[in-house]
C-alpha cells in the first residue's frame, strides 16, 4: 500500500472514531430540581436516573448515530400504533388534526399524554410512533398533534403553517381533549421544537388552561432560539448540516402547499418573494423571507425572542420536567445553563 493510501485510511479511522465517540465513559444523569419531594418521587418512579447510562456498544456512544438511526428505525423496530384521526376547524380557517390512541393496558389513573412533535413532524414520524406505542403499553392514552402542513394527506386550508412559538394549535388540541375526557389528567409532552411549544404553553394563559393539565415534559429543546440559532449556523459538530436538513423540510412544506401559502394575494399582502424563499439555505434566511413576514414581526430576532420558551419559565405554575442529552448534536451544553439555573 502507498503512504498516501495509508494516510487516507488513518484519517478515515480518526473521523470514524470521532463520530462514534467510542472513548466516552458511562455517566450518571445530572439532575437539578427545585422541590426535593418531587425529586424523591421521581427517583422512586424512575430509579434508572440514579444509575450510569450505559449505551449500546459502538453506535450507542455517538449522538449523531443515535439521532440518525432512531429517526430511521426507532428504538428497535418502529410499530404503527392504531388510532383515530381527529379534525378540528380553527377560527382562522385552519384545519388542525391530531391522532388519538387508546391505552393497550390498564393504568391506576386515567392519564392522557398530549404530544407535540418536533419541527415539521407528525404522528407518522418514527420516534413519535415508538413513544406512543411504549406509552400505550404502559396504560396511557396518547394524542399527537400533527403540525399544520406536515401531513401530506391533509391539505392546508388557511394561509399559514406551524411556527416555533405559536401555541394555539397545541392549546386547541388540549382543550378538545379536556372536553372529550373531562375526568382524565393531561400531561403535555414535547420533543425538540415541540418541547419549546409545550413549555411556552405551560407559561401562557393560566386562566384559560384546563385545570386537568397536571404538568409537562420537555425533551431535547434549546430554550432560547436567539442564542440557539448562532450555534446552528456554525459547522461545529455538524450543526450546519442538521440546520440544512431542517430548512429543507420546512421549505418543502411551504412549497408543497404553495397554491395556498404563496398565492398572488398572499405574496402581495406580506411582501413575499418566492425566489428568496426557494433560495433560502438556512432557517434564519427562510424566516426572513417567509415566517416573520407572514406573522408580522419586524425582524427574525423579534420572532425568535417571542418564540423562545426561556422567556416564559417564570410564569409556569404546574410541575415541569426538562430532559436534555449531553451528546445532543444540535443543542450544546452552553444553551442548557439557563434551565439549570431555573431548576436550581
ABEGO torsion letter per residue (X at the ends): XBAAAAAAAAAAAAAAAAAAGAABBBBBBBBBBABAAAAAAAAAABAAAABBBBBBBGAAABAAAAAAAAAAAEABBBBBBBBBBBBBBBAAGBBBBBBBBBBABBBABBBBBBBBBBBGBBAABAAAAAAAAAAAAAGBBBBBBBBBGABAABBBABABBBBAABAAAAAAAAAAAAAABAABBBBBBBBEAAAAAAAAAAABGAAABBAABAEBBBBGBAGBAAAAAAAAABABGGAAAAAAAAAAAAAAAAAAAAAAAABAAAAAAAGBBAAAAAABABAAAAAAAAAAAAAGBABAAAAAAAABAAAAAAABABBBBBBBBAABAABBAAAAAAAAAAAX
